[in-house]
Every structure is written in C-alpha cells, then in structure tokens.
Amino acid sequence: MEIHVWNLLKDGKLNDVIEMANNDSHSFQDVMDVVLDFSSRYRDLSEYYRGVFGNIKNKLGDSPREEYMKEFSRINYSAILISMLDGESFSEHIWDAIR
C-alpha cells in the first residue's frame, strides 16, 4: 500500500489517494496515516534543502555555477539543490529522496 500511495502523491493525485482510502482493503485511517507520514517527510526535506541552499547561496553569492556544483556534490540528493539553483521544480527529487 505504501508504494502505491507514494506513487500517487508523487504524481499529485491526492483525489486518487482519497478514493483508494475509501475503496481499499486497508482502513481509511491506515491510508491517511501513510499520507500524513509522507507529507511530513516531504515538508521536512523541503525545509532542510531550502536551508542548505540558502546557506550555500549566502556563502557563494555570485560565484560561477561550477563553484555551486562543487558544493552541491558534497550533499546527498544534490539534484534538489541544482533544481533550486536553476529555478525549477524540485518536488520530484524530494519524492525520490523519500522513497
């Protein structure tokens, strides 16, 4: 069940999760507990990586991109930071880190 919920949440299909909770052999509360756990982990990781990115940005300022890449390479899931640097969505990378 957890992997199925993770896939639905990663794809932004919260309505499908709710439908699954209402129709699944698992209880509604079991499904919602998994949703809350994943949502909490997503929020925590997003906040953590925003903080890491902010610290690196403060340190490096207008340094060349390659300097950022050196810093990012020392950190797990550096794709999150690269997406932040590029102004792109990093949501998919956060979901990958949760899995």
VEXMARLUM-184229 format. One line per field, with one value per atom (N, C-alpha, C): atom name; y, x negated, z. Coordinates in steps of 0.2 Angstrom, whole numbers, always signed. Atoms other than C-alpha are relative to their C-alpha. Layout:
N
atom <- CA:...
v <- Y:...
u <- X:...
w <- Z:...
END
This chain:
99
atom <- N:CA:C:N:CA:C:N:CA:C:N:CA:C:N:CA:C:N:CA:C:N:CA:C:N:CA:C:N:CA:C:N:CA:C:N:CA:C:N:CA:C:N:CA:C:N:CA:C:N:CA:C:N:CA:C:N:CA:C:N:CA:C:N:CA:C:N:CA:C:N:CA:C:N:CA:C:N:CA:C:N:CA:C:N:CA:C:N:CA:C:N:CA:C:N:CA:C:N:CA:C:N:CA:C:N:CA:C:N:CA:C:N:CA:C:N:CA:C:N:CA:C:N:CA:C:N:CA:C:N:CA:C:N:CA:C:N:CA:C:N:CA:C:N:CA:C:N:CA:C:N:CA:C:N:CA:C:N:CA:C:N:CA:C:N:CA:C:N:CA:C:N:CA:C:N:CA:C:N:CA:C:N:CA:C:N:CA:C:N:CA:C:N:CA:C:N:CA:C:N:CA:C:N:CA:C:N:CA:C:N:CA:C:N:CA:C:N:CA:C:N:CA:C:N:CA:C:N:CA:C:N:CA:C:N:CA:C:N:CA:C:N:CA:C:N:CA:C:N:CA:C:N:CA:C:N:CA:C:N:CA:C:N:CA:C:N:CA:C:N:CA:C:N:CA:C:N:CA:C:N:CA:C:N:CA:C:N:CA:C:N:CA:C:N:CA:C:N:CA:C:N:CA:C:N:CA:C:N:CA:C:N:CA:C:N:CA:C:N:CA:C:N:CA:C:N:CA:C:N:CA:C:N:CA:C:N:CA:C:N:CA:C:N:CA:C
v <- -6:+0:+6:-6:+12:+3:-2:+12:+3:-2:+14:+7:-6:+29:+5:-4:+36:+2:-2:+35:+5:-5:+44:+7:-7:+58:+3:-3:+60:+3:-3:+62:+5:-5:+74:-2:+3:+63:-1:+1:+66:-2:+3:+63:-7:+7:+46:-4:+3:+43:-1:+0:+48:-6:+6:+36:-7:+7:+22:-1:+1:+25:-2:+1:+24:-7:+6:+8:-6:+5:-1:-5:+4:-16:+2:-3:-6:+6:-5:+6:+7:-7:+24:+3:-3:+29:-3:+3:+17:+4:-4:+26:+7:-7:+43:+1:+0:+39:+0:+1:+34:+7:-7:+51:+5:-5:+61:-1:+2:+52:+3:-2:+55:+8:-7:+73:+4:-3:+77:-1:+1:+69:+5:-4:+79:+8:-6:+95:+1:-1:+92:+0:+0:+88:+6:-6:+103:+6:-5:+114:-1:+1:+106:+2:-2:+108:+8:-7:+126:+3:-3:+130:-2:+1:+121:+4:-4:+130:+8:-7:+147:+1:-1:+144:+0:+1:+139:+7:-6:+154:+6:-5:+166:-1:+1:+158:+2:-1:+159:+6:-6:+173:+0:+0:+177:-4:+4:+164:-4:+4:+154:-7:+6:+139:-6:+6:+127:+0:+0:+133:-3:+3:+129:-8:+7:+112:-4:+3:+108:-1:+1:+112:-5:+4:+103:-8:+7:+87:-3:+3:+85:-2:+0:+84:-6:+5:+69:+3:-3:+72:+7:-6:+86:+3:-2:+86:+5:-4:+95:+7:-6:+109:+3:-2:+110:+3:-2:+112:+7:-6:+126:+6:-5:+135:+2:-2:+134:+2:-3:+140:-5:+6:+123:-3:+4:+112:-5:+5:+101:-6:+5:+91:-7:+7:+76:-3:+2:+75:-1:+1:+77:-7:+7:+62:-6:+5:+52:-1:+0:+56:-4:+3:+50:-8:+7:+33:-3
u <- -4:+0:-4:+4:-14:-3:+3:-22:+5:-6:-5:+1:-1:-2:-5:+6:-19:+0:+0:-17:+6:-6:+0:-2:+2:-7:-5:+5:-22:+3:-3:-11:+6:-5:+0:+7:-6:+15:+4:-3:+22:+7:-7:+40:+0:+0:+35:-2:+2:+27:+6:-7:+44:+4:-4:+53:-2:+3:+41:+2:-1:+43:+8:-7:+62:+2:-1:+61:-4:+5:+46:+2:-1:+45:-3:+3:+35:+5:-5:+44:-2:+1:+46:-5:+5:+36:-7:+7:+21:-2:+2:+21:-2:+1:+22:-6:+6:+8:-6:+5:-3:-1:+0:+2:-4:+2:-2:-8:+7:-19:-4:+3:-24:+0:+0:-18:-5:+5:-28:-7:+6:-43:-2:+1:-41:-1:+1:-39:-7:+6:-54:-6:+5:-65:+0:-1:-59:-3:+3:-63:-8:+7:-80:-4:+4:-86:+1:-1:-79:-5:+5:-90:-7:+6:-105:-2:+1:-103:-1:+1:-101:-7:+7:-117:-6:+5:-127:+1:-1:-119:-4:+3:-125:-7:+7:-142:-3:+3:-145:+3:-3:-134:+0:+0:-138:-5:+5:-151:+2:-2:-151:+3:-4:-140:-4:+4:-154:-2:+2:-158:+6:-6:-140:+0:+0:-141:-5:+5:-157:+3:-3:-147:+6:-5:-132:-2:+2:-142:-1:+2:-146:+7:-7:-127:+4:-5:-115:+5:-5:-102:-1:+2:-111:+4:-5:-98:+5:-4:-87:-3:+3:-99:-1:+1:-103:+7:-7:-84:+1:-2:-83:-5:+4:-98:+2:-3:-90:+7:-7:-73:+5:-5:-65:+3:-3:-53:-5:+4:-62:+4:-5:-46:-2:+1:-50:-7:+6:-68:+1:-1:-61:+4:-3:-49:-5:+5:-63:-4:+4:-73:+4:-4:-58:+0:-1:-57:-6
w <- +0:+0:+0:-1:+5:-7:+7:-13:-4:+4:-21:+2:-3:-10:-2:+2:-13:-7:+7:-32:-1:+1:-31:+2:-3:-20:-5:+4:-31:-6:+6:-46:+1:-1:-37:+0:+1:-37:+7:-6:-20:+0:+0:-25:-1:+1:-31:+7:-6:-14:+5:-4:-5:-3:+3:-17:+2:-2:-13:+7:-7:+5:+2:-1:+3:-3:+4:-8:+2:-1:-2:+6:-5:+9:+7:-6:+21:+3:-3:+33:-2:+2:+29:+4:-5:+44:-2:+1:+39:-6:+6:+22:+1:-2:+29:+5:-4:+42:-5:+5:+27:-4:+3:+18:+5:-5:+34:+1:-1:+36:-6:+6:+18:-1:+0:+19:+5:-5:+34:-2:+2:+27:-6:+6:+11:+3:-3:+21:+4:-3:+32:-5:+5:+17:-4:+4:+8:+4:-5:+23:+1:+0:+25:-6:+6:+7:-1:+0:+7:+4:-5:+22:-3:+3:+14:-6:+6:-2:+2:-2:+7:+3:-3:+17:-6:+5:+1:-4:+3:-8:+3:-4:+6:+0:+0:+6:-7:+6:-13:-4:+4:-19:-7:+7:-37:-3:+3:-39:-6:+6:-55:+2:-1:-57:+2:-1:-56:+8:-7:-38:+4:-3:-33:-1:+2:-42:+5:-4:-31:+7:-7:-15:+0:+1:-21:+0:+1:-25:+7:-7:-6:+4:-3:-2:-3:+3:-4:-4:+4:-17:-3:+3:-25:-6:+5:-39:+3:-3:-27:+0:+0:-25:-7:+6:-43:-3:+2:-47:+3:-4:-34:-4:+3:-42:-7:+6:-59:+0:+0:-53:-2:+2:-57:+6:-5:-48:+3:-3:-36:+4:-3:-30:-1:+2:-40:+4:-3:-32:+8:-8:-14:+0:+0:-18:-1:+1:-24:+6:-6:-8:+5:-5:+2:-1:+2:-7:+3
END
